[in-house]
């Protein structure tokens, strides 16, 4: 995994399947709002619920976004979490 994403979000280590899916859905909702529902990241996150390769591709796509956009997505994702 790349950077801090391996510690938080849907890419965090040692999540059970249900929690990972919930986090993927949350990240997808945030990405959809920021990027539009046709964006590649949103599509990959939708597939990532059941496809480990899509998880890796989604993280790579997220990391390739401009840093400001990426920060906004992570901030909104964190604010949407129960402990955020």
MOMO-V808425 format. One record per residue. RES is the residue in one small letter. NEAR is the number of other C-alpha atoms within 12 Angstrom. D_CENTER is the distance of its C-alpha to the mean C-alpha in Angstrom with 1 decimal. Layout:
# MOMO-V808425
res->RES near->NEAR d_center->D_CENTER
res->RES near->NEAR d_center->D_CENTER
This chain:
# MOMO-V808425
res->x near->21 d_center->12.5
res->x near->19 d_center->12.4
res->x near->14 d_center->13.4
res->x near->15 d_center->12.1
res->x near->25 d_center->8.6
res->x near->18 d_center->10.9
res->x near->14 d_center->12.2
res->x near->26 d_center->9.5
res->x near->38 d_center->6.4
res->x near->38 d_center->5.9
res->x near->36 d_center->7.5
res->x near->23 d_center->10.4
res->x near->16 d_center->13.7
res->x near->14 d_center->16.0
res->x near->18 d_center->14.0
res->x near->13 d_center->15.9
res->x near->19 d_center->14.9
res->x near->14 d_center->14.9
res->x near->20 d_center->12.8
res->x near->26 d_center->10.1
res->x near->26 d_center->10.4
res->x near->26 d_center->10.5
res->x near->30 d_center->7.3
res->x near->39 d_center->5.6
res->x near->29 d_center->8.0
res->x near->29 d_center->7.5
res->x near->43 d_center->4.1
res->x near->39 d_center->6.1
res->x near->26 d_center->9.0
res->x near->33 d_center->8.3
res->x near->36 d_center->7.5
res->x near->25 d_center->10.5
res->x near->20 d_center->12.6
res->x near->26 d_center->12.2
res->x near->23 d_center->12.4
res->x near->15 d_center->14.3
res->x near->18 d_center->13.8
res->x near->16 d_center->15.3
res->x near->22 d_center->12.9
res->x near->24 d_center->12.0
res->x near->36 d_center->8.2
res->x near->33 d_center->8.6
res->x near->28 d_center->11.0
res->x near->31 d_center->9.3
res->x near->41 d_center->6.6
res->x near->30 d_center->9.9
res->x near->22 d_center->11.6
res->x near->29 d_center->9.3
res->x near->29 d_center->10.7
res->x near->18 d_center->13.9
res->x near->19 d_center->13.6
res->x near->21 d_center->12.9
res->x near->17 d_center->13.5
res->x near->25 d_center->10.9
res->x near->36 d_center->8.3
res->x near->24 d_center->10.2
res->x near->25 d_center->10.5
res->x near->34 d_center->7.0
res->x near->36 d_center->6.8
res->x near->23 d_center->10.3
res->x near->22 d_center->9.7
res->x near->39 d_center->7.4
res->x near->23 d_center->10.2
res->x near->17 d_center->12.8
res->x near->22 d_center->12.2
res->x near->13 d_center->15.1
res->x near->12 d_center->14.7
res->x near->14 d_center->15.6
res->x near->19 d_center->12.9
res->x near->25 d_center->10.2
res->x near->20 d_center->12.0
res->x near->21 d_center->12.2
res->x near->30 d_center->8.5
res->x near->31 d_center->8.2
res->x near->20 d_center->11.6
res->x near->23 d_center->11.0
res->x near->31 d_center->8.2
res->x near->21 d_center->10.7
res->x near->16 d_center->13.5
res->x near->20 d_center->12.4
res->x near->21 d_center->12.5
res->x near->10 d_center->16.0
res->x near->7 d_center->16.8
res->x near->12 d_center->15.1
